[in-house]
Amino acid sequence: DQVFADLLAATGNPHLKVVEDPAGTSDLRGIDVSLAFDERTLRVVERRSHVVYMRYRTRDIFEVVLELVDTGERLVVIVSHWPSRRLGRRESEPLRICVAENLAYLVRDHLLVDSIAYEELRAEGDLGPVQAQWETPVVLMGDFNDEPSDSSVVDHLQASSELDRVTGPTNDIGG
């Protein structure tokens, strides 16, 4: 975090702040992820660090919930650095798949209402909160060490590089 803070200070913009990671890194080599934001437009609401356990503890996934200062709208940013391909693409693919699956669960938890709350809202005829949660903006960023068409991204993270699949009427909860 301090290295990143020093880099931001060098920009001369005093409004750029680092979101402190409460857990730091669990990576054996000390590789970590971080996030900066402009304090004039955003405020940090929540922050969490998640460790993915495989054969060993790996780099954390850093999850930050931000709020727009002007509107109060929330934005979720999840930053991660997936395992490298240095041992070979095929040999290391299961490690990236594991991280992708963990990310998919984190995204799901921000977008979906639990089944009991859903049934209660449905019985009341008010699916507005379900729709609002479904439309929560979630941004995933970092070094995935995979391509957008790789299995880890498409099948396990359940992401798409096709814009029409993630915006518009095909993403409408009622459609």
N, C-alpha and C positions, 0 to 999 in steps of 0.2 A: 504494500500500500504506500509506503514511504517513497519508493522509487517512482511510482506513478504520480504521487503528489508533487514530487520534484519536477517531473516532466510537465505537469499542468502549470506549475508556478512559472516555468520558463516561457509559457505562452503569453504571460502578462495579463491574462484574464482572471481577475480576482473572484469571479462568480462561479468558476468551475471548481467543484468539490468532489472528493473521492468518497464513495460509500464504503465505510470501513467494514471489512469482513470479520465478523465476530470470532470465527473459528480459525482463520488463517488457512494455510495449505496443509494437506496431508500427503502431498506428493513426495516421493523419496528424493527427488532432485530439487525440490523447493519451488517448482513451477506453480504459479498461482494465477488466478484471473481477478479482474477488478472492474469497477464501473465508476464513471464520472458523470456528473450531471450539472446543469446550470441552476443554481439555487434561486434565480429570479423567476424561473418558470416551473420548477418541479420541487417537490419536497418528498423525503423518504418516509414511508409509512411503516413498512416492514422490511426486514432483511433476514435471510436464513442461508446457512451453508449446509449443503448435503454431501455426505461422503458416499461414494459408490464402492461397495466391497466386492472384489473379484478374488483373484488369487492373493491380492494384497490391496491395501487401501490405495485408491487412486485420487487424482486431482478432484477437488471438490466442485460441486455445481453451486453457483452463487445465484440466489433468487432474491430479487429486489422488487417490492411493490412501491411504485411512485404515484404521486398525486399531482395533477396539474394545479398550480396555485390559483389560477383564474377561475376554473370551473369545478374543481374537486373531482374530475374524472380520473379514474385509476388506470394505470399502465403497469403491466407486469413485464419485467426484463429478467431473463434467465441467461447467465453467462457460463460457458463451460469450455474446457480444453480437453478434447477427446484423446484417448491413447493414440500414440503415433503408429506409423506403419514400418518403423525401422526394423522390426523382426520379419517383415514381409507382409504384404497386403492381406493375403488369405489367412496367415497364421494369427494376425492381430485383429482380424475382423470381429471375432466374437467379443473382444473387449469393447470395441466401439458400439456393437449392438447392445451390450449391457448398459452402457451409458445412455444410448438412445432410448431404450425402454424406460429407464429412470426418468428421463426428461419428459417422455410421453405421459407418464403418470402425473408429474408435476403440472403439466399443461392442463390435463384433464381435470385436476382438482380445482383449477381456477375457472374453468369453463362450465362444468356441470354441477347441477344442484343434486344433492343426494336423493335417493329414491323416495325416502319417507317424506321429505319436504316437497318433492315434486308431486307426489300423490295428494298431499294436503292442499297445495296450491291448485292443482287440477280440480279437486273436489269443490274448491271455492270459486272456480272459474276464473282464476287470475294467474295466467302464465307470464305476466309482465316481468316478475323477478327472474324467471327462468330465461326469458329472452335477453334481459339485461346482462345476466351473468354470462350467457353464451357469447355475447358480443364484447366481452372484456378483451381489450387489445393485449396480446402477448407477443413479445419479441424474444426470439432465441438468437444469441450471438456468441461468437467465439471462434475457436479453431476446431473444426469438426474432423479434420484429417480424413475426410471422405468427400466424395462428389455428390451433388444433388440427386443423382440417379442411382446411387448405391443402396443396397438393401438396408443398411443401418438407418438411412434417412427416410426412404420411401416406406418400407415394410414395418420397421420397428418404431421409429419416431412418428411415423404416419404423417409426414410432411409432403408437400407437393410443390413443384416448381411451376406448375401450371396456374397462372393467376386466376383464370376463370373458375378453378376449383376451390379457391379460398376467398373469393369476393363475389358479391352479387347474389342472384336468386338461388344458386346451388348451395349457398351457405346459409340460407334463410331457414331458421328452425321450423317455421310453419310450412315450408315448401318441399 
